Amino acid sequence: MKVVVQRSKEAQVSVSGEVIGRIEQGLMLLVGITHEDTEEDARYLADKISGLRIFEDEQEKMNFSVKDIGGGILSVSQFTLYGDCRKGRRPNFMAAARPEQAEALYEKFNELLRGHGLHVETGAFGEMMDVSFTNWGPVTLIVDSKA
């Protein structure tokens, strides 16, 4: 699994013009799943991300996690994270997990985040979504369960 983690002042996701997920300060997550990923990958990433200290304290040091600041998470499934652009000009998405496998693991990942006491909003799996957010910092990290 691969997650793009972005520290956010606010974020929302819409489908057909209707907002279906929204948070104030917290983390905007783009979640990619490949064929070999398991529940252990989801557990590792939920544990890592829930405790990731990327919010600043009074001395402007990154010492606080999303839990510490009482922030929320907007989690959006993003199969294109496994797009291979090495050949030609059109990405190859063969490394992305099939939808039925990816959706189950994506839902488990979000459930595990909630198990850490986090408020988690989501997009709509497999739908065309409009995602907007304000990247705070900017701070953007890629967290990979296989790295």
QUIZI-V203847 format. One record per residue. N is the residue number from 0. RES is the residue in one small letter. OMEGA is omega as a letter, one per 20 degrees, with the letter a starting at -180 (* if undefined). BURIAL is I if it has 16 or more other C-alpha atoms within 10 Angstrom, else O. D_CENTER is the distance of its C-alpha to the mean C-alpha in whole Angstrom. Layout:
((N	RES	OMEGA	BURIAL	D_CENTER) (N	RES	OMEGA	BURIAL	D_CENTER))
This chain:
((0	m	a	I	10) (1	k	a	I	8) (2	v	r	I	5) (3	v	a	I	6) (4	v	a	I	6) (5	q	r	I	8) (6	r	a	I	11) (7	s	r	I	12) (8	k	r	I	15) (9	e	a	I	14) (10	a	r	I	12) (11	q	r	I	13) (12	v	a	I	12) (13	s	r	I	16) (14	v	a	O	17) (15	s	r	O	21) (16	g	a	O	21) (17	e	r	O	20) (18	v	a	O	18) (19	i	r	O	16) (20	g	a	I	13) (21	r	r	I	14) (22	i	r	I	13) (23	e	a	I	15) (24	q	a	I	14) (25	g	a	I	11) (26	l	r	I	8) (27	m	a	I	6) (28	l	r	I	2) (29	l	a	I	4) (30	v	r	I	4) (31	g	a	I	8) (32	i	r	I	11) (33	t	a	I	14) (34	h	a	O	18) (35	e	a	O	18) (36	d	a	I	15) (37	t	r	I	16) (38	e	r	O	16) (39	e	r	O	16) (40	d	r	I	13) (41	a	r	I	11) (42	r	r	I	13) (43	y	a	I	13) (44	l	r	I	10) (45	a	r	I	10) (46	d	a	I	13) (47	k	a	O	12) (48	i	a	I	9) (49	s	a	I	11) (50	g	a	O	14) (51	l	a	I	13) (52	r	a	I	16) (53	i	r	I	15) (54	f	a	I	16) (55	e	r	O	20) (56	d	a	O	23) (57	e	r	O	27) (58	q	r	O	27) (59	e	r	O	24) (60	k	r	O	23) (61	m	a	O	19) (62	n	a	O	20) (63	f	r	O	18) (64	s	r	I	15) (65	v	r	I	13) (66	k	a	I	15) (67	d	a	O	18) (68	i	a	O	18) (69	g	a	O	17) (70	g	r	I	14) (71	g	r	I	12) (72	i	r	I	8) (73	l	a	I	7) (74	s	a	I	4) (75	v	r	I	6) (76	s	a	I	7) (77	q	a	I	8) (78	f	a	I	11) (79	t	r	I	13) (80	l	r	I	11) (81	y	r	I	14) (82	g	r	O	16) (83	d	a	I	20) (84	c	a	O	22) (85	r	a	O	24) (86	k	r	O	27) (87	g	a	O	28) (88	r	r	O	26) (89	r	r	O	24) (90	p	r	O	21) (91	n	a	O	21) (92	f	a	O	19) (93	m	a	O	21) (94	a	r	I	18) (95	a	r	I	15) (96	a	r	I	16) (97	r	a	O	18) (98	p	a	O	17) (99	e	r	O	18) (100	q	a	O	17) (101	a	a	I	13) (102	e	r	I	14) (103	a	a	O	15) (104	l	r	I	13) (105	y	r	I	10) (106	e	r	I	12) (107	k	r	I	13) (108	f	a	I	9) (109	n	r	I	9) (110	e	r	I	13) (111	l	r	I	13) (112	l	r	I	10) (113	r	r	I	13) (114	g	r	O	16) (115	h	r	O	15) (116	g	a	O	16) (117	l	r	I	13) (118	h	a	I	13) (119	v	r	I	10) (120	e	a	I	10) (121	t	r	I	9) (122	g	r	I	10) (123	a	a	O	13) (124	f	r	I	13) (125	g	a	O	15) (126	e	r	O	16) (127	m	a	O	16) (128	m	r	I	14) (129	d	a	O	15) (130	v	r	I	12) (131	s	r	O	14) (132	f	r	I	13) (133	t	r	I	15) (134	n	a	I	13) (135	w	r	I	15) (136	g	j	O	17) (137	p	r	O	16) (138	v	r	O	14) (139	t	r	I	11) (140	l	r	O	10) (141	i	r	O	10) (142	v	a	I	9) (143	d	a	O	11) (144	s	a	I	13) (145	k	a	O	16) (146	a	*	O	17))
